[in-house]
Amino acid sequence: MEAIADADPDWIIVLDRDGMNPEDPEYTPAEDLIADSPALQETSAIEQDQIVYMPQGMYLTEDVQAYTDFLNDFADALEGAH
């Protein structure tokens, strides 16, 4: 998280590889990890709410529908950016 914070990205695109097994009792969603990371809270991406999450199953499926969903979400986020 510190390396990402040091880079101070304008956008963060998240692929939650651990999301392929959300039933695992040790699983913590990437969204929670990002929200709970003090190091990231002052990055431009967090301050501007410019985080895009890939579909949860994308790491396993990598199918056309997952890419379509992600690209639509990303396009919507770009259109809504201030």
C-alpha positions in Angstrom: 0.0 0.0 0.0 2.8 2.4 0.8 4.3 2.0 -2.7 1.0 2.9 -4.2 0.6 5.8 -1.9 4.1 7.1 -2.8 3.2 6.9 -6.5 0.0 9.1 -5.7 -2.0 7.7 -8.7 -4.9 9.6 -10.1 -6.7 6.4 -10.8 -6.6 2.9 -9.1 -7.8 -0.1 -11.0 -8.3 -3.1 -8.8 -8.2 -6.8 -9.6 -9.1 -8.6 -6.3 -7.3 -11.9 -6.9 -8.4 -13.2 -3.5 -12.0 -12.5 -4.5 -12.0 -15.7 -6.4 -12.7 -17.5 -3.1 -14.9 -15.1 -1.1 -16.0 -17.9 1.2 -12.5 -18.2 2.7 -12.7 -17.1 6.3 -9.4 -15.2 5.9 -10.7 -13.3 2.8 -10.8 -9.5 3.1 -12.3 -7.7 0.1 -9.9 -5.4 -1.7 -12.4 -2.5 -1.2 -12.0 -3.0 2.6 -8.2 -3.2 2.4 -8.1 0.1 0.4 -10.6 1.8 2.7 -8.7 0.7 5.8 -5.2 1.7 4.5 -4.1 5.0 6.1 -1.3 5.2 3.5 -3.8 5.5 0.6 -6.2 8.0 2.1 -4.4 11.0 0.8 -3.8 9.8 -2.7 -5.4 11.6 -5.6 -7.4 8.5 -6.5 -9.0 8.2 -3.1 -9.6 11.9 -2.7 -11.3 12.1 -6.1 -13.1 8.7 -5.7 -11.4 7.4 -8.8 -11.1 3.7 -8.1 -12.5 1.1 -10.5 -12.9 -2.5 -9.4 -12.9 -5.3 -11.9 -15.6 -7.9 -11.5 -15.1 -10.3 -8.6 -14.7 -13.4 -10.7 -12.5 -11.9 -13.4 -9.3 -13.5 -12.1 -10.9 -16.9 -12.8 -13.0 -16.3 -15.8 -11.2 -13.6 -17.8 -14.2 -13.9 -20.2 -15.6 -11.4 -22.6 -18.5 -10.6 -20.3 -16.1 -9.7 -17.4 -14.0 -7.5 -19.7 -17.2 -5.9 -21.1 -18.5 -5.2 -17.5 -15.1 -3.8 -16.5 -14.7 -1.6 -19.5 -18.2 -0.2 -19.1 -17.6 0.5 -15.5 -14.3 2.2 -16.3 -15.9 4.3 -19.1 -18.6 5.4 -16.7 -16.0 6.3 -14.1 -14.0 8.3 -16.7 -17.2 10.1 -17.8 -18.1 11.0 -14.3 -14.6 12.3 -13.3 -14.4 15.9 -12.4 
